């Protein structure tokens, strides 16, 4: 798959109450320096450098064991024009941006690359930083297990069983670190990184879950921020946090499936699946229901059958990017004929184990989840009726329904207090971070932010699935600090 306190005095007071020793819970220790060296890995720009940074596992206890954060950078292409560092904050939870200075960072306009060192990192828990692993049963690594797709009748029994198995494995094998993986701790790590880079303030480009990380950083360390771009934005509701991100899929699918349906009904499209968009939708629902009753063997897949939920998961994954529409169309056409599509490519199992463990730590430690099936069942039945494409999954119980630990601290509440230096960019149709959630973040940030809404479809907007107007607006902000005077719609 593919998320500001009251100025310095109040920040310090809040930290003292929480037993922390500096803004946002970071210790007051002198910053470490970074020993830059050669990077390893395929496809990296030869200019990219790598280093590691030690941070406390527990930021409330500066004497706690240290963990390693892996960091990368490509220095400014024009030192005389250098403004500072641009932190590339990855999505997830379970993503990293170590390759981004060599990858998407090179899509940035030259003027921006001249002004900033491009900095990537692997968040706490993600290899090659100090890593966590729950040693899950391989069957529980499938996306139809990691996301709470209900049984065909709407039952959540198997979801709760999966939650218990996953939680037990993570408690057993995840070590102490998994209890300290959270968005607030990632933000504190980033402030340690800012200091180690020698920057008084830092700019950032956060994408997807990285928008929530960026918002939390801007809340905890408002006067350490320079120019902040939040791209494809998560709902910041501190009372629900990750529960709302899951729930957003029901709206995101309804926002984006019509675009797929128009494409899949277009005459001349070699992947055409129906004559009209309405027939694409009704045909998909009938096919998923048939596969619920009569799954097809799918050798090599995890699980090795193409059932209704496997088709729905293909649908969800394919709606992230219009370039992936053919994968969904081919799956529909094959299943209608009693055949199966090619098995989707997946990362190696150790990578999946690491991603899953970081995801568990983040979604369960950020906010408390109800712990009984009854707490979810009514919402799931309602969702199945109103949003049939997602069959109730977005309101189901994830592993956190069985997580035995309460969050160590309340989720960070995003407010409008702090510098007015944040630009949100948001596609109008986004399956994972829909416009409705982005508008909530915009309201929470108040006068701190301006939002650019882009008439486009797909997850990730700037320099990816957006449009030229939105790209120009973001690039101008990074290069000059100039934002639109008010919220902007890019048609």
C-alpha positions in Angstrom: 0.0 0.0 0.0 0.6 1.9 -1.7 -0.3 10.1 7.1 2.4 23.1 16.6 2.6 23.9 20.2 2.3 27.3 21.8 5.6 28.9 20.8 8.8 28.3 22.8 7.7 28.9 26.4 4.6 26.7 26.1 6.6 24.0 24.2 9.1 23.9 27.0 6.3 23.8 29.7 4.5 20.9 27.9 7.8 19.0 27.6 8.5 19.4 31.3 5.0 18.1 32.1 5.6 15.1 29.9 9.0 14.5 31.4 10.8 15.3 28.1 13.9 17.4 28.0 13.4 19.7 25.0 11.0 20.8 22.3 8.8 18.0 21.1 10.5 15.6 23.4 14.0 15.7 21.9 16.8 15.7 24.3 19.0 18.8 24.9 22.2 16.8 24.1 24.6 18.4 21.7 23.9 17.3 18.2 25.9 14.5 16.6 27.7 15.2 13.4 27.3 13.1 10.3 30.2 11.3 8.7 29.3 11.2 5.1 30.6 8.3 2.9 29.8 6.3 -0.2 26.3 4.8 -0.7 25.7 1.3 -1.8 22.8 0.1 -4.0 21.7 0.0 -7.6 20.7 3.1 -9.6 22.1 5.7 -7.2 23.5 9.0 -8.5 27.3 8.9 -7.9 26.9 12.3 -6.0 24.7 10.7 -3.4 26.3 10.3 0.0 25.2 8.2 3.0 25.7 8.4 6.8 24.1 7.2 10.0 22.7 9.1 13.0 22.3 7.7 16.5 19.1 8.8 18.3 17.5 7.6 21.6 15.1 4.8 21.3 13.0 6.6 23.9 13.1 10.4 23.5 11.6 10.8 27.0 14.7 9.1 28.4 17.9 10.5 26.8 19.9 7.7 28.6 17.8 5.0 26.8 19.6 2.7 24.3 20.5 4.3 21.0 19.1 3.3 17.6 20.6 4.0 14.2 18.9 6.2 11.5 20.2 5.8 8.0 20.5 9.1 6.1 21.4 10.1 2.5 21.9 13.3 0.6 23.0 14.9 -2.6 24.5 18.3 -1.9 23.3 21.5 -3.5 24.3 21.8 -7.1 25.4 25.4 -6.7 26.9 26.1 -3.3 26.7 29.9 -3.8 22.9 29.6 -4.1 22.4 27.2 -1.3 19.6 28.0 1.1 19.6 24.9 3.3 18.4 21.3 3.3 15.2 19.9 1.8 14.1 16.8 3.7 12.3 14.2 1.6 9.7 12.6 3.9 8.5 9.2 2.7 5.0 7.8 2.8 4.0 4.6 4.5 4.2 4.0 7.3 6.7 1.5 6.1 8.4 3.6 3.4 11.9 5.2 3.2 13.4 8.0 1.1 17.0 6.9 1.0 17.0 6.6 -2.8 14.9 9.8 -3.3 17.8 12.3 -3.6 18.9 10.2 -6.7 15.3 9.5 -7.7 12.3 11.8 -7.4 14.6 14.6 -6.1 16.1 14.8 -9.6 12.7 15.8 -11.0 12.9 19.0 -9.0 13.7 22.1 -11.1 17.4 22.9 -11.3 16.9 26.1 -9.3 15.5 24.1 -6.4 18.3 21.5 -6.6 20.8 24.4 -6.5 19.2 25.8 -3.4 19.0 22.7 -1.3 20.8 19.7 -0.2 18.3 16.9 -0.9 18.1 14.6 2.2 16.5 11.2 2.5 16.3 8.8 5.4 15.0 5.4 6.6 12.6 6.1 9.5 13.2 4.3 12.8 12.5 0.6 12.5 13.1 0.6 8.7 16.2 -1.2 7.4 19.0 -0.2 7.0 18.2 1.9 10.1 17.8 -0.2 13.2 15.1 -2.5 12.0 12.1 -4.3 13.5 10.6 -7.6 12.4 7.6 -9.5 13.7 8.4 -12.8 12.0 4.9 -13.1 10.8 3.5 -16.2 9.2 4.0 -15.6 5.4 0.3 -16.0 4.9 -0.3 -13.0 7.2 1.9 -10.8 4.9 -0.7 -10.7 2.2 -2.5 -7.4 1.7 -5.9 -9.2 2.1 -4.7 -10.1 5.6 -2.9 -6.8 6.5 -6.0 -4.8 5.5 -9.2 -6.0 7.2 -11.3 -7.3 4.3 -14.3 -8.9 5.8 -15.7 -12.3 5.0 -18.3 -12.4 2.2 -21.1 -12.2 4.7 -19.5 -9.3 6.5 -18.2 -11.3 9.4 -15.1 -10.0 11.2 -14.1 -13.3 12.9 -11.2 -14.0 10.7 -10.0 -10.3 10.9 -9.9 -10.6 14.7 -8.0 -13.9 14.5 -5.5 -12.3 12.1 -5.2 -9.3 14.5 -4.5 -11.6 17.4 -1.8 -13.6 15.6 -0.1 -10.5 14.3 -0.1 -8.7 17.6 1.2 -11.8 19.4 4.0 -12.1 16.9 5.0 -8.5 17.1 5.0 -8.5 20.9 7.1 -11.7 20.8 9.6 -10.8 18.1 9.4 -7.0 17.6 11.5 -6.2 20.7 11.4 -3.0 22.7 11.8 -0.8 19.6 8.4 -1.7 18.2 6.8 0.0 21.2 8.7 3.3 20.4 7.7 3.5 16.7 5.3 6.4 16.3 4.8 9.5 14.2 5.8 11.8 17.1 9.0 9.9 17.6 9.8 10.0 13.9 9.4 13.8 14.1 11.7 13.9 17.0 14.3 11.9 15.1 14.0 14.4 12.3 14.8 17.2 14.6 17.9 15.4 15.7 18.7 15.0 12.0 18.1 18.7 11.4 20.6 19.5 14.2 23.2 17.0 12.9 22.9 18.6 9.4 23.8 21.9 11.1 20.6 23.6 10.0 18.7 26.1 12.2 15.6 25.5 10.1 14.7 22.8 7.6 12.5 22.6 4.6 10.6 19.5 3.7 8.6 17.7 1.0 6.3 15.1 2.7 4.2 12.8 0.7 1.1 10.7 1.8 1.8 9.5 5.4 4.8 11.9 5.2 2.3 14.8 5.2 1.3 13.8 8.7 4.9 13.4 9.7 5.5 16.9 8.3 2.5 18.3 10.1 3.5 16.8 13.4 7.1 18.1 13.0 5.7 21.5 12.3 3.5 21.3 15.4 6.3 20.1 17.7 9.1 22.3 16.2 7.3 25.2 14.6 10.3 27.5 14.6 12.6 24.9 13.1 10.6 24.9 9.9 11.5 26.8 6.7 9.4 25.9 3.6 7.1 22.9 4.1 5.3 21.2 1.2 2.7 18.6 2.1 1.7 16.5 -0.9 -1.4 14.1 -0.8 -2.6 14.8 2.6 -3.8 12.7 5.5 -6.7 13.6 7.8 -5.0 14.8 11.0 -7.8 14.1 13.5 -5.9 13.4 16.7 -8.7 11.4 18.2 -8.7 8.7 15.4 -5.5 9.3 13.4 -4.7 5.9 11.7 -8.3 4.7 12.0 -9.4 7.7 9.8 -6.7 6.9 7.2 -8.1 3.4 6.8 -11.6 4.7 6.7 -10.6 7.2 4.0 -10.4 4.3 1.4 -14.1 4.1 1.1 -14.3 7.7 0.0 -11.1 7.5 -2.0 -12.3 4.6 -4.1 -15.7 6.3 -4.8 -13.8 9.4 -5.9 -11.4 7.5 -8.3 -13.3 4.4 -9.5 -15.4 6.5 -11.9 -12.2 7.6 -13.7 -11.2 4.0 -14.1 -14.7 3.2 -15.3 -14.6 5.9 -18.0 -11.2 4.7 -19.2 -12.3 1.0 -19.2 -15.4 1.8 -21.2 -13.7 3.9 -23.8 -14.1 2.7 -27.4 -10.7 1.7 -28.9 -9.2 1.0 -25.5 -7.5 -2.5 -25.9 -8.3 -3.1 -22.3 -12.0 -2.2 -22.6 -14.2 -4.2 -20.2 -17.7 -2.8 -20.8 -19.6 -0.5 -23.1 -20.4 2.2 -20.4 -18.9 3.3 -17.1 -22.0 2.2 -15.3 -21.5 -1.3 -16.8 -17.9 -1.3 -15.6 -19.0 -0.7 -12.0 -21.9 -3.1 -12.0 -19.8 -5.8 -13.7 -17.0 -5.4 -11.2 -19.4 -5.8 -8.3 -21.0 -8.9 -9.8 -17.6 -10.4 -10.5 -16.3 -9.8 -7.0 -19.5 -11.4 -5.6 -19.1 -14.4 -7.8 -15.5 -14.8 -6.7 -16.6 -14.6 -3.1 -18.8 -17.7 -3.8 -16.4 -19.4 -6.2 -12.8 -18.5 -5.8 -10.3 -19.4 -8.6 -7.0 -21.2 -7.8 -4.2 -18.7 -8.2 -0.9 -20.6 -7.9 2.0 -18.5 -6.6 -0.2 -15.8 -5.2 -0.5 -15.1 -1.5 -3.1 -16.4 -0.7 -3.2 -18.9 -3.6 -6.7 -18.1 -4.7 -8.4 -15.3 -6.5 -11.5 -14.5 -4.4 -13.6 -11.4 -4.2 -11.3 -9.7 -1.7 -8.2 -10.4 -3.8 -10.0 -8.7 -6.8 -11.0 -5.8 -4.6 -7.4 -5.5 -3.4 -6.2 -5.4 -7.0 -8.7 -2.7 -7.6 -7.5 -0.7 -4.6 -3.9 -1.0 -5.6 -4.5 -0.1 -9.2 -6.4 3.1 -8.4 -3.3 4.7 -6.9 -2.0 5.6 -10.4 -3.9 5.8 -13.7 -0.9 4.0 -15.3 -2.0 0.9 -13.3 -5.5 0.8 -14.8 -4.5 -1.9 -17.3 -3.6 -4.3 -14.4 -7.1 -4.0 -13.0 -8.7 -4.4 -16.5 -6.7 -7.5 -17.2 -7.7 -9.0 -13.9 -11.3 -8.4 -14.6 -11.2 -9.8 -18.1 -9.3 -12.9 -17.0 -11.5 -13.6 -14.0 -14.7 -13.3 -16.1 -13.4 -16.1 -18.3 -12.5 -18.3 -15.3 -8.8 -17.5 -15.6 -6.4 -15.6 -13.3 -4.1 -12.6 -14.0 -0.3 -12.8 -13.5 0.8 -12.9 -9.9 1.6 -9.3 -8.8 5.2 -8.6 -8.1 6.0 -8.2 -4.4 9.2 -7.3 -2.5 11.2 -10.1 -0.9 9.8 -11.6 2.3 12.3 -9.9 4.6 11.3 -6.5 3.2 7.6 -7.3 3.6 8.3 -8.4 7.2 10.0 -5.1 7.9 7.3 -3.0 6.3 4.6 -4.9 8.1 6.3 -4.4 11.5 6.9 -0.7 11.1 3.2 -0.3 10.0 2.0 -2.2 13.1 4.1 0.0 15.4 2.9 3.2 13.9 -0.8 2.6 13.5 -1.1 1.0 16.9 1.1 3.3 18.9 -0.3 6.5 17.5 -3.8 6.0 18.8 -5.9 3.5 20.7 -8.3 1.2 18.7 -11.4 -0.6 20.0 -10.6 -4.2 21.0 -13.8 -6.1 20.2 -15.4 -7.1 16.9 -18.7 -5.6 18.2 -17.1 -2.2 18.2 -16.6 -2.4 14.4 -19.4 -4.6 13.2 -22.2 -1.9 12.9 -19.8 0.5 11.0 -18.7 -2.3 8.7 -22.3 -3.3 7.8 -23.1 0.4 7.1 -20.0 0.8 5.0 -20.8 -2.3 2.9 -24.2 -0.8 2.1 -23.1 2.7 1.3 -19.7 1.9 -0.3 -20.0 -1.5 -1.9 -16.8 -1.3 -3.8 -14.8 -1.6 -0.6 -17.1 -4.1 1.1 -16.7 -2.7 4.6 -12.9 -3.1 4.8 -12.1 0.6 5.6 -14.1 0.4 8.9 -12.8 -3.0 10.0 -10.4 -4.0 12.7 -6.7 -4.0 12.0 -4.0 -5.6 14.2 -4.4 -2.7 16.7 -7.7 -4.3 17.8 -5.5 -6.9 19.6 -2.5 -4.6 20.4 -1.9 -5.1 24.2 -0.2 -1.7 24.8 -1.9 1.7 25.2 -0.2 4.6 23.4 2.6 6.1 25.4 1.4 9.6 24.8 -1.6 11.3 23.2 -1.6 11.8 19.5 -0.3 15.3 18.4 -3.1 17.7 17.8 -2.4 19.8 14.7 -3.3 23.5 15.1 -2.7 26.8 13.3 -0.2 28.2 15.7 3.2 28.9 14.2 4.8 30.4 11.1 2.8 30.7 7.9 5.1 28.6 5.8 3.2 25.5 4.7 1.9 24.7 1.2 -0.5 21.8 0.7 -0.9 20.3 -2.8 -3.7 17.8 -3.3 -5.2 15.9 -6.3 -8.9 16.2 -6.5 -9.3 12.4 -6.9 -6.9 10.4 -4.7 -7.7 6.8 -3.6 -5.5 6.8 -0.5 -5.6 10.4 0.8 -8.8 11.8 -0.6 -9.6 15.5 -0.9 -12.0 15.4 2.0 -9.2 14.5 4.4 -6.8 17.1 2.9 -9.5 19.7 3.6 -9.5 18.7 7.2 -5.7 19.2 7.5 -6.1 22.6 5.7 -8.7 23.7 8.3 -6.5 22.5 11.2 -3.5 24.4 10.0 -5.5 27.6 9.6 -3.4 30.6 8.6 -0.2 28.5 8.6 -1.1 27.0 5.3 -2.4 27.6 1.7 -3.7 24.6 -0.3 -3.4 24.0 -4.0 -6.1 21.6 -5.3 -5.3 20.0 -8.6 -7.9 18.7 -11.1 -6.1 15.4 -11.5 -6.4 11.7 -10.5 -3.9 9.6 -8.6 -1.9 9.4 -5.4 1.0 11.9 -5.2 0.5 15.2 -6.9 3.7 17.3 -7.2 5.8 16.2 -10.2 3.9 12.9 -10.5 0.1 12.7 -11.1 -0.7 16.4 -10.8 -0.6 19.0 -13.5 1.6 21.8 -14.7 -0.2 24.6 -12.7 0.2 22.7 -9.5 3.8 21.8 -10.2 4.7 25.4 -11.0 3.0 26.7 -7.8 5.0 24.2 -5.6 8.3 24.8 -7.4 7.9 28.6 -7.1 7.3 28.2 -3.3 10.4 26.0 -2.8 12.5 28.4 -4.9 11.3 31.7 -3.7 9.0 31.2 -0.7 6.1 32.7 -2.6 2.7 31.0 -2.1 -0.6 31.9 -3.6 -2.4 34.6 -1.7 -5.3 32.3 -1.1 -6.2 28.7 -1.7 -5.9 27.9 -5.4 -7.6 25.5 -7.8 -5.6 24.2 -10.7 -7.8 23.1 -13.6 
